[in-house]
């Protein structure tokens, strides 16, 4: 499985899945500005995958 690093469709979907802090909304919509942002975006992506899996199990 290959990852498309420029694919941002998960970010739009994740914004609609739950409430986010203003800083996270900015990161998800405007993108990474540095190493700290890249780390946080990775954490958010793991959370997105976990929530997505839970949603699919409940269907």
RODO-2510 file (C-alpha; in nm, 4 decimals, decimal comma):
residues 59
     n   res          X          Y          Z
     1     x     0,0000     0,0000     0,0000
     2     x     0,1380     0,3375    -0,0959
     3     x     0,0561     0,6661     0,0732
     4     x    -0,0246     0,9763    -0,1265
     5     x     0,1301     1,2483     0,0862
     6     x    -0,0554     1,5269    -0,0951
     7     x    -0,3985     1,3672    -0,0388
     8     x    -0,5960     1,5991     0,1917
     9     x    -0,9388     1,4404     0,1589
    10     x    -0,9070     1,2809     0,5033
    11     x    -0,8585     1,6243     0,6574
    12     x    -1,1904     1,7545     0,5240
    13     x    -1,3702     1,4415     0,6413
    14     x    -1,2028     1,4551     0,9846
    15     x    -1,3160     1,8162     1,0355
    16     x    -1,6760     1,6950     1,0140
    17     x    -1,6284     1,3941     1,2443
    18     x    -1,5805     1,5775     1,5761
    19     x    -1,5157     1,9113     1,7437
    20     x    -1,1608     2,0451     1,7003
    21     x    -0,9638     2,3186     1,8694
    22     x    -0,9092     2,6352     1,6629
    23     x    -0,5394     2,5461     1,6300
    24     x    -0,6240     2,2009     1,4912
    25     x    -0,8792     2,3471     1,2481
    26     x    -0,6144     2,5878     1,1202
    27     x    -0,3634     2,3052     1,0824
    28     x    -0,6111     2,0821     0,8993
    29     x    -0,7191     2,3591     0,6611
    30     x    -0,3980     2,5548     0,6042
    31     x    -0,1362     2,2836     0,6331
    32     x     0,1970     2,2318     0,8012
    33     x     0,4315     2,5218     0,8730
    34     x     0,7047     2,3387     1,0651
    35     x     0,8153     2,0257     1,2468
    36     x     0,5742     2,0735     1,5380
    37     x     0,2820     2,1047     1,2946
    38     x     0,3933     1,7930     1,1069
    39     x     0,4031     1,5967     1,4323
    40     x     0,0573     1,7215     1,5349
    41     x    -0,0876     1,6430     1,1919
    42     x     0,0449     1,2881     1,2259
    43     x    -0,1282     1,2563     1,5633
    44     x    -0,4532     1,3859     1,4116
    45     x    -0,4263     1,1380     1,1249
    46     x    -0,3914     0,8467     1,3679
    47     x    -0,7000     0,9729     1,5538
    48     x    -0,8866     1,0011     1,2217
    49     x    -0,8001     0,6412     1,1316
    50     x    -0,9189     0,5208     1,4738
    51     x    -1,2512     0,7076     1,4466
    52     x    -1,3008     0,5914     1,0876
    53     x    -1,2502     0,2292     1,1927
    54     x    -1,5013     0,2695     1,4767
    55     x    -1,7562     0,4203     1,2376
    56     x    -1,7154     0,1340     0,9920
    57     x    -1,7585    -0,1236     1,2694
    58     x    -2,0847     0,0414     1,3804
    59     x    -2,2405     0,0333     1,0351
***
